[in-house]
Amino acid sequence: MAEKKHQLTALGIAYEAVIKLGYTHSKLARLDSSINYPTLRNIRDGKEMKNATERFYLKLFFNLINKEYERRMVNGGVGAGSLLIVMKNILEAELK
C-alpha cells in the first residue's frame, strides 16, 4: 500500500503521531485558540500551506509528542522509545 502524501513530510509525520496519541481535531482546537479545523484538514490531506502556518503546527505537534515522551519516561519508560523514533523521523524529514 502506498503511503499517503502527508506522511512524507515532517508535518505529516507529526500529525499522524499526534492523532495516534489520541488527539482529535476538537481536542487540538481546545488546546489553542489559533488552531482551526480547515487547516487541520489540509494537514491531514497533505495540502500546501504557508511556511509560518506549517511551522506553527509542526512546533505544536512536536511539543505534544515531547510532552507525552516525558510523561512516559516518568512512568517507567514504556513506549518512550517509539516516540523517540517518531521525533527522529520528524527531524529527518524536516532536514530533507
Contacts in CASP RR format, 6 or more apart in sequence:
PFRMAT RR
TARGET T0000
AUTHOR 0000-0000-0000
METHOD contacts of the structure
MODEL  1
MAEKKHQLTALGIAYEAVIKLGYTHSKLARLDSSINYPTLRNIRDGKEMK
NATERFYLKLFFNLINKEYERRMVNGGVGAGSLLIVMKNILEAELK
4 46 0 8 1.000
5 46 0 8 1.000
6 12 0 8 1.000
6 15 0 8 1.000
6 16 0 8 1.000
6 43 0 8 1.000
6 44 0 8 1.000
6 45 0 8 1.000
6 46 0 8 1.000
7 13 0 8 1.000
7 16 0 8 1.000
8 93 0 8 1.000
9 46 0 8 1.000
9 93 0 8 1.000
10 58 0 8 1.000
10 90 0 8 1.000
10 91 0 8 1.000
10 93 0 8 1.000
10 94 0 8 1.000
11 43 0 8 1.000
11 54 0 8 1.000
11 57 0 8 1.000
11 58 0 8 1.000
11 61 0 8 1.000
12 43 0 8 1.000
12 46 0 8 1.000
13 86 0 8 1.000
13 89 0 8 1.000
13 90 0 8 1.000
13 93 0 8 1.000
14 57 0 8 1.000
14 58 0 8 1.000
14 61 0 8 1.000
14 62 0 8 1.000
14 65 0 8 1.000
14 86 0 8 1.000
14 90 0 8 1.000
15 43 0 8 1.000
15 44 0 8 1.000
15 57 0 8 1.000
15 61 0 8 1.000
17 61 0 8 1.000
17 65 0 8 1.000
17 83 0 8 1.000
17 86 0 8 1.000
17 90 0 8 1.000
18 28 0 8 1.000
18 61 0 8 1.000
18 64 0 8 1.000
18 65 0 8 1.000
21 64 0 8 1.000
21 65 0 8 1.000
21 68 0 8 1.000
23 64 0 8 1.000
25 37 0 8 1.000
25 40 0 8 1.000
25 41 0 8 1.000
28 35 0 8 1.000
28 40 0 8 1.000
28 60 0 8 1.000
29 35 0 8 1.000
29 36 0 8 1.000
29 37 0 8 1.000
29 40 0 8 1.000
31 60 0 8 1.000
31 64 0 8 1.000
32 60 0 8 1.000
34 56 0 8 1.000
35 57 0 8 1.000
35 60 0 8 1.000
39 49 0 8 1.000
39 53 0 8 1.000
39 57 0 8 1.000
42 49 0 8 1.000
43 49 0 8 1.000
43 57 0 8 1.000
58 90 0 8 1.000
58 94 0 8 1.000
62 87 0 8 1.000
62 90 0 8 1.000
65 83 0 8 1.000
65 86 0 8 1.000
65 87 0 8 1.000
65 90 0 8 1.000
66 87 0 8 1.000
68 83 0 8 1.000
69 80 0 8 1.000
69 83 0 8 1.000
69 84 0 8 1.000
69 87 0 8 1.000
72 78 0 8 1.000
72 79 0 8 1.000
72 80 0 8 1.000
72 83 0 8 1.000
73 80 0 8 1.000
END
